[in-house]
Amino acid sequence: MSSRVVLVTGAARGLGAVIAARFHAAGYRVVLGDVAFDAAAATARALSADESSAFALKLDVTRKEDFASARDAIVARWGRVDALVNNAGASKVVPVMEITAEQFDQVIDINLRSVLFGCQVFGQHFANQGEGRIVNIASLAGQNGGSATGAHYAAAKGGAITLTKVFARDLAASGVTVNAISPGPLDLPIVHESVPADKLDKVVASIPVGRLGAADYVADAAVLLASGNAYFANGACWDINGGLYMR
Ligand SMILES: NC(=O)c1ccc[n+]([C@@H]2O[C@H](COP(=O)([O-])OP(=O)(O)OC[C@H]3O[C@@H](n4cnc5c(N)ncnc54)[C@H](O)[C@@H]3O)[C@@H](O)[C@H]2O)c1
């Protein structure tokens, strides 16, 4: 039997690249979808120099047709796809009273429309084949309103958690599960790039476990939720936030 296949969006760098690497280490063939194609291709080659077990494709998660093209390209190349990780996301911090229509739409598109289209296209494909796994990368911001990330981002991530439940309910009878992971601040480049050092010290001090989260653990949670025997985890949101938010 050929090994399982996963598509990870936003996999050129950051958490997506770590998720791709952990799926690859777990024996998956991995497709890295990103708008940053060259960077995604370099990340893919680091996993599989001859592209036999990892390759990149250009995918803009705000475009439904890109998900459909990705699905077709993966099936044409490897004959199957078993899991989708909707990881791509972005935010630009703007005070809530100053967010413009354009800024709001852009952040909603990347973080929420992406989940809608990914779940529509791959959810239907998985339902047709009678099995499949979708993992949506949400955020603590979507649960507590966020702090340093922006209201549009927090609203989009809250929406991603809600869409997770809707698709989980609708696709369950077809053998498809849909779950979310909601990380708190992770030890990743974007966090160090976007949060000034003195502010980051305060963020870390506010986390009950006293340190930023490990991306590879979040990635392993995605691998676990995507596994074949994960059928009973459905519509859940797995909080990984160092104790910042308990419910
Ligand atoms: N870093 C954290 O602490 C943290 C915490 C909670 C949740 N998250 C979530 O984890 C995910 C990954 O975040 P990250 O920290 O690795 O961010 P990042 O900015 O380092 O990486 C995001 C990736 O998504 C890609 N991308 C952006 N727009 C895209 C589009 N339209 N289509 C396809 N790809 C696109 C980028 O090119 C990049 O490779 C996001 O959903 C983010 O909201 C991150």
The ligand as an SDF file (V2000), in Angstrom:
LIG
                    3D

 44 48  0  0  0  0  0  0  0  0999 V2000
    3.3800   31.7240   15.3740 N   0  0  0  0  0  0  0  0  0  0  0  0
    2.5170   31.5680   16.3870 C   0  0  0  0  0  0  0  0  0  0  0  0
    2.8510   31.7890   17.5430 O   0  0  0  0  0  0  0  0  0  0  0  0
    1.1140   31.1100   16.1000 C   0  0  0  0  0  0  0  0  0  0  0  0
    0.2200   30.9920   17.1790 C   0  0  0  0  0  0  0  0  0  0  0  0
   -1.0810   30.5740   16.9330 C   0  0  0  0  0  0  0  0  0  0  0  0
   -1.4590   30.2630   15.6480 C   0  0  0  0  0  0  0  0  0  0  0  0
   -0.5820   30.3980   14.6210 N   0  0  0  0  0  0  0  0  0  0  0  0
   -1.0440   30.0600   13.2780 C   0  0  0  0  0  0  0  0  0  0  0  0
   -0.1370   29.1600   12.6910 O   0  0  0  0  0  0  0  0  0  0  0  0
   -0.1810   29.3080   11.2740 C   0  0  0  0  0  0  0  0  0  0  0  0
    1.2260   29.4870   10.7400 C   0  0  0  0  0  0  0  0  0  0  0  0
    1.7740   30.6740   11.3080 O   0  0  0  0  0  0  0  0  0  0  0  0
    3.3390   31.0080   11.2960 P   0  0  0  0  0  0  0  0  0  0  0  0
    3.6460   31.5600   12.6290 O   0  0  0  0  0  0  0  0  0  0  0  0
    4.1110   29.8560   10.7960 O   0  0  0  0  0  0  0  0  0  0  0  0
    3.3470   32.2100   10.2170 O   0  0  0  0  0  0  0  0  0  0  0  0
    4.4000   32.5920    9.0710 P   0  0  0  0  0  0  0  0  0  0  0  0
    4.0350   33.9790    8.6600 O   0  0  0  0  0  0  0  0  0  0  0  0
    5.7880   32.3360    9.5230 O   0  0  0  0  0  0  0  0  0  0  0  0
    4.0780   31.5820    7.8950 O   0  0  0  0  0  0  0  0  0  0  0  0
    2.8750   31.6650    7.1770 C   0  0  0  0  0  0  0  0  0  0  0  0
    3.0250   30.9790    5.8310 C   0  0  0  0  0  0  0  0  0  0  0  0
    1.7850   31.1280    5.1250 O   0  0  0  0  0  0  0  0  0  0  0  0
    2.0610   31.5570    3.8060 C   0  0  0  0  0  0  0  0  0  0  0  0
    0.9290   32.3070    3.2690 N   0  0  0  0  0  0  0  0  0  0  0  0
    0.5430   33.5840    3.5560 C   0  0  0  0  0  0  0  0  0  0  0  0
   -0.5200   33.9110    2.8240 N   0  0  0  0  0  0  0  0  0  0  0  0
   -0.8380   32.8410    2.0570 C   0  0  0  0  0  0  0  0  0  0  0  0
   -1.8290   32.5690    1.0720 C   0  0  0  0  0  0  0  0  0  0  0  0
   -2.7330   33.5030    0.7320 N   0  0  0  0  0  0  0  0  0  0  0  0
   -1.8520   31.3530    0.4960 N   0  0  0  0  0  0  0  0  0  0  0  0
   -0.9310   30.4130    0.8200 C   0  0  0  0  0  0  0  0  0  0  0  0
    0.0430   30.6080    1.7290 N   0  0  0  0  0  0  0  0  0  0  0  0
    0.0860   31.8100    2.3310 C   0  0  0  0  0  0  0  0  0  0  0  0
    3.3240   32.3980    3.9050 C   0  0  0  0  0  0  0  0  0  0  0  0
    3.9930   32.5170    2.6540 O   0  0  0  0  0  0  0  0  0  0  0  0
    4.1230   31.6030    4.9450 C   0  0  0  0  0  0  0  0  0  0  0  0
    4.8950   30.5810    4.3360 O   0  0  0  0  0  0  0  0  0  0  0  0
   -1.0980   30.4930   10.9970 C   0  0  0  0  0  0  0  0  0  0  0  0
   -2.4060   30.0380   10.7120 O   0  0  0  0  0  0  0  0  0  0  0  0
   -1.0950   31.2280   12.3190 C   0  0  0  0  0  0  0  0  0  0  0  0
   -2.2340   32.0150   12.4830 O   0  0  0  0  0  0  0  0  0  0  0  0
    0.7060   30.8060   14.8170 C   0  0  0  0  0  0  0  0  0  0  0  0
  1  2  1  0
  2  3  2  0
  2  4  1  0
  4  5  1  0
  4 44  2  0
  5  6  2  0
  6  7  1  0
  7  8  2  0
  8  9  1  0
  8 44  1  0
  9 10  1  0
  9 42  1  0
 10 11  1  0
 11 12  1  0
 11 40  1  0
 12 13  1  0
 13 14  1  0
 14 15  2  0
 14 16  1  0
 14 17  1  0
 17 18  1  0
 18 19  2  0
 18 20  1  0
 18 21  1  0
 21 22  1  0
 22 23  1  0
 23 24  1  0
 23 38  1  0
 24 25  1  0
 25 26  1  0
 25 36  1  0
 26 27  1  0
 26 35  1  0
 27 28  2  0
 28 29  1  0
 29 30  1  0
 29 35  2  0
 30 31  1  0
 30 32  2  0
 32 33  1  0
 33 34  2  0
 34 35  1  0
 36 37  1  0
 36 38  1  0
 38 39  1  0
 40 41  1  0
 40 42  1  0
 42 43  1  0
M  CHG  2   8   1  16  -1
M  END
$$$$
